[in-house]
Amino acid sequence: MSPTPASRPSGGFRRPPLRERWRRALNDHTVPAQRSLMAAWLGFGCTFGAARLITHGIRGGWLPWGNVSAGKTHLHHYNFGIATLAGVGLVAVRGDETYVGHPGIGALYGAGTALIADEFALLLDLKDVYWARQGRISVDVSLGILSALGLYLTAVPFWHEITKVTRDHLQGRPARAA
C-alpha cells in the first residue's frame, strides 16, 4: 500500500497533520470517561449557543422559519431536551457497554441538558418569561462561561498538551514522542 499524499515524505521529515497530533494528545492525556465528559460539556455549550441564536433569529425575523408547533401548541425546546435525556437514560439503564460512556452519548446528554437549562425560568414559574430582559444576558453569559469552564476542567492536562502540540505544529517542530 503506497503512502497517502499527506503522509508521503517530501525529501525529509514530514510532520503529521495537526488533526492527527491532536488525536494522539487526546488518546495520551485523557481516559474514556474524560472524553465522554468533554463531549457532554461541548454538547451543552454548542447546543445552548445554537438555541439562543435560533430563538433570537426567529424572534428578530432574520431566520426564515418560525417556532415548532404541534397543531396550535408551541413546542418549547425543553420538550426536545426532555426527550433527549429520556433516550440517554434508556441507554444508561439498558447498560449496553458499546454506548455507555461513549462520547456521542455524552454529547447528547449535554445537548439535552442545555435545551432544558435554556428554558429553566419557564419550567420554574410555568410562565413564558423566556424573553424577559431581567437577568437574561447574565444567564446567557454565565452558562456560556460555565460550559467552557467545565469543558476545560474536565481534562486540564489534555488542553495543556493541545496548546503545546498546536504551537509546535505552527512553528514547524516535529511531533514529540509519546
Protein Blocks (a to p, Z undefined) as FASTA:
>chain_A
ZZdfklmcghiacdddfklmmmmmmmmmccfklmmmmmmmmmmmmmmmmmmmmmmmmmno
pacbdcddehjaccdfklmmmmmmmmmmmmmmnopaklgopaklmmmmmmmmmmmmmmmm
mmmnopafklpmghklmmmmmmmmmmmmmmmmmmmmlmmmmmmmmmmmmnopacddZZ
